[in-house]
Amino acid sequence: MTISSGPKTAFVLGGTGNMGREIVEHLALAGTTVVFSGRSQARGEALALRTGATFVPGDVTDRASADACLQQALGLLNRIDLFVTAIGMVFVSPIGQTSEAIIREVIEVNLTSVFRCSRWMFDHFKRNGGGVMVHVVSDAALRSIHHIPMYTTAKAGLLVMSELMSAEGASHSIRVNAICPGATVPGVQATVAGFEHHAEDASTWGAAPSGRHGHPTDVAKSVLWLASEDAAHVSGAVLRVDGAASAAMRGGTRA
Ligand SMILES: NC(=O)c1ccc[n+]([C@@H]2O[C@H](COP(=O)([O-])OP(=O)(O)OC[C@H]3O[C@@H](n4cnc5c(N)ncnc54)[C@H](OP(=O)(O)O)[C@@H]3O)[C@@H](O)[C@H]2O)c1
């Protein structure tokens, strides 16, 4: 039996978030050289100090800023083995109140910018003889959560993108997988129509059938496994990290 090795280098998009931070910490502890991005300077610098990872600030909805982050990450790492996308934002609004501005912002953050950065990384992987991509999607993509229609639509698109990239990447030694977390505490940054930005308090939602909410560590450990040699033949997968919440929904038992 051999001990499986992890990636030598990684770039985490959205490393300043709750899940992203945990992913950066787990990778750094496993010996991976990590670069991560996000908008929050304070959170980015604190995480860099704690883990030894390098923070490259940027807003991925701004194309120039996204390109600069990717170029900086490549400049620092020379070659990227693992790319994790963990960015996202939620806008709570019924379909009838979903304005043009909400449509644009939610799709831009959750889908368009992730697609653009992934396309860049896909080309990098192709040139370098392979790589691994992991997209943090959502159980919303699997079970249509009604009060967040644009987020659900964007995440469903991201899931399809992940599968398409896995199919196209397979002959280039590129593996692409999706993780679908359920309600995780602390929650994702959310805007409720007419209110200030705040973190969606997932702890007020019902626990999963497993009896608890998710924790960012659940997602970070799944990223580590998908990035490892143990998952060498795993590509195009949709890994549900939701304590059976989405399965129960399909089966008719609402979690
Ligand atoms: N928490 C949950 O219950 C849950 C459940 C299912 C799926 N998810 C998904 O899991 C992923 C991580 O969520 P989380 O819980 O860690 O949420 P979070 O703490 O709110 O983190 C969101 C991340 O996205 C980044 N981000 C947002 N807009 C950005 C932009 N325009 N440019 C650059 N970065 C941007 C944030 O950066 P800054 O903070 O620095 O701005 C932060 O790093 C997301 O894709 C989310 O949709 C979360």
The ligand as an SDF file (V2000), in Angstrom:
LIG
                    3D

 48 52  0  0  0  0  0  0  0  0999 V2000
  -22.6250   28.2890    3.2040 N   0  0  0  0  0  0  0  0  0  0  0  0
  -23.5470   27.5190    2.6770 C   0  0  0  0  0  0  0  0  0  0  0  0
  -24.5580   27.1410    3.3150 O   0  0  0  0  0  0  0  0  0  0  0  0
  -23.3690   27.0230    1.2510 C   0  0  0  0  0  0  0  0  0  0  0  0
  -24.1630   25.9440    0.8170 C   0  0  0  0  0  0  0  0  0  0  0  0
  -24.0050   25.4750   -0.4850 C   0  0  0  0  0  0  0  0  0  0  0  0
  -23.0580   26.0430   -1.3280 C   0  0  0  0  0  0  0  0  0  0  0  0
  -22.3010   27.0980   -0.8900 N   0  0  0  0  0  0  0  0  0  0  0  0
  -21.3030   27.6290   -1.8250 C   0  0  0  0  0  0  0  0  0  0  0  0
  -20.0370   27.4320   -1.2680 O   0  0  0  0  0  0  0  0  0  0  0  0
  -19.1130   28.4370   -1.7390 C   0  0  0  0  0  0  0  0  0  0  0  0
  -18.4550   29.0960   -0.5430 C   0  0  0  0  0  0  0  0  0  0  0  0
  -19.4690   29.7070    0.2640 O   0  0  0  0  0  0  0  0  0  0  0  0
  -19.1740   30.2190    1.7420 P   0  0  0  0  0  0  0  0  0  0  0  0
  -20.1800   29.6170    2.6300 O   0  0  0  0  0  0  0  0  0  0  0  0
  -17.7380   30.0580    2.0340 O   0  0  0  0  0  0  0  0  0  0  0  0
  -19.5820   31.7530    1.5470 O   0  0  0  0  0  0  0  0  0  0  0  0
  -18.7850   33.0910    1.9220 P   0  0  0  0  0  0  0  0  0  0  0  0
  -18.1600   32.9420    3.2580 O   0  0  0  0  0  0  0  0  0  0  0  0
  -19.7710   34.1780    1.7220 O   0  0  0  0  0  0  0  0  0  0  0  0
  -17.6210   33.1690    0.8280 O   0  0  0  0  0  0  0  0  0  0  0  0
  -17.8650   33.6400   -0.4770 C   0  0  0  0  0  0  0  0  0  0  0  0
  -16.5410   33.8770   -1.1560 C   0  0  0  0  0  0  0  0  0  0  0  0
  -16.8040   34.4210   -2.4590 O   0  0  0  0  0  0  0  0  0  0  0  0
  -15.9630   35.5670   -2.6260 C   0  0  0  0  0  0  0  0  0  0  0  0
  -16.5800   36.5130   -3.5520 N   0  0  0  0  0  0  0  0  0  0  0  0
  -17.8870   36.8900   -3.6380 C   0  0  0  0  0  0  0  0  0  0  0  0
  -18.0360   37.7710   -4.6270 N   0  0  0  0  0  0  0  0  0  0  0  0
  -16.7930   37.9520   -5.1690 C   0  0  0  0  0  0  0  0  0  0  0  0
  -16.2990   38.7610   -6.2210 C   0  0  0  0  0  0  0  0  0  0  0  0
  -17.0950   39.5740   -6.9330 N   0  0  0  0  0  0  0  0  0  0  0  0
  -14.9780   38.6890   -6.5030 N   0  0  0  0  0  0  0  0  0  0  0  0
  -14.1410   37.8920   -5.7860 C   0  0  0  0  0  0  0  0  0  0  0  0
  -14.5570   37.1060   -4.7770 N   0  0  0  0  0  0  0  0  0  0  0  0
  -15.8740   37.1510   -4.4780 C   0  0  0  0  0  0  0  0  0  0  0  0
  -15.8740   36.1770   -1.2320 C   0  0  0  0  0  0  0  0  0  0  0  0
  -14.7710   37.0590   -1.1630 O   0  0  0  0  0  0  0  0  0  0  0  0
  -14.7710   38.2980   -0.0970 P   0  0  0  0  0  0  0  0  0  0  0  0
  -15.5100   37.8100    1.1300 O   0  0  0  0  0  0  0  0  0  0  0  0
  -13.3160   38.5330    0.1470 O   0  0  0  0  0  0  0  0  0  0  0  0
  -15.4840   39.3960   -0.7650 O   0  0  0  0  0  0  0  0  0  0  0  0
  -15.6490   34.8970   -0.4240 C   0  0  0  0  0  0  0  0  0  0  0  0
  -14.3070   34.5020   -0.5390 O   0  0  0  0  0  0  0  0  0  0  0  0
  -19.9620   29.3870   -2.5940 C   0  0  0  0  0  0  0  0  0  0  0  0
  -19.8550   29.0080   -3.9350 O   0  0  0  0  0  0  0  0  0  0  0  0
  -21.3730   29.1260   -2.0920 C   0  0  0  0  0  0  0  0  0  0  0  0
  -22.3050   29.4350   -3.0870 O   0  0  0  0  0  0  0  0  0  0  0  0
  -22.4230   27.5990    0.3900 C   0  0  0  0  0  0  0  0  0  0  0  0
  1  2  1  0
  2  3  2  0
  2  4  1  0
  4  5  1  0
  4 48  2  0
  5  6  2  0
  6  7  1  0
  7  8  2  0
  8  9  1  0
  8 48  1  0
  9 10  1  0
  9 46  1  0
 10 11  1  0
 11 12  1  0
 11 44  1  0
 12 13  1  0
 13 14  1  0
 14 15  2  0
 14 16  1  0
 14 17  1  0
 17 18  1  0
 18 19  2  0
 18 20  1  0
 18 21  1  0
 21 22  1  0
 22 23  1  0
 23 24  1  0
 23 42  1  0
 24 25  1  0
 25 26  1  0
 25 36  1  0
 26 27  1  0
 26 35  1  0
 27 28  2  0
 28 29  1  0
 29 30  1  0
 29 35  2  0
 30 31  1  0
 30 32  2  0
 32 33  1  0
 33 34  2  0
 34 35  1  0
 36 37  1  0
 36 42  1  0
 37 38  1  0
 38 39  2  0
 38 40  1  0
 38 41  1  0
 42 43  1  0
 44 45  1  0
 44 46  1  0
 46 47  1  0
M  CHG  2   8   1  16  -1
M  END
$$$$
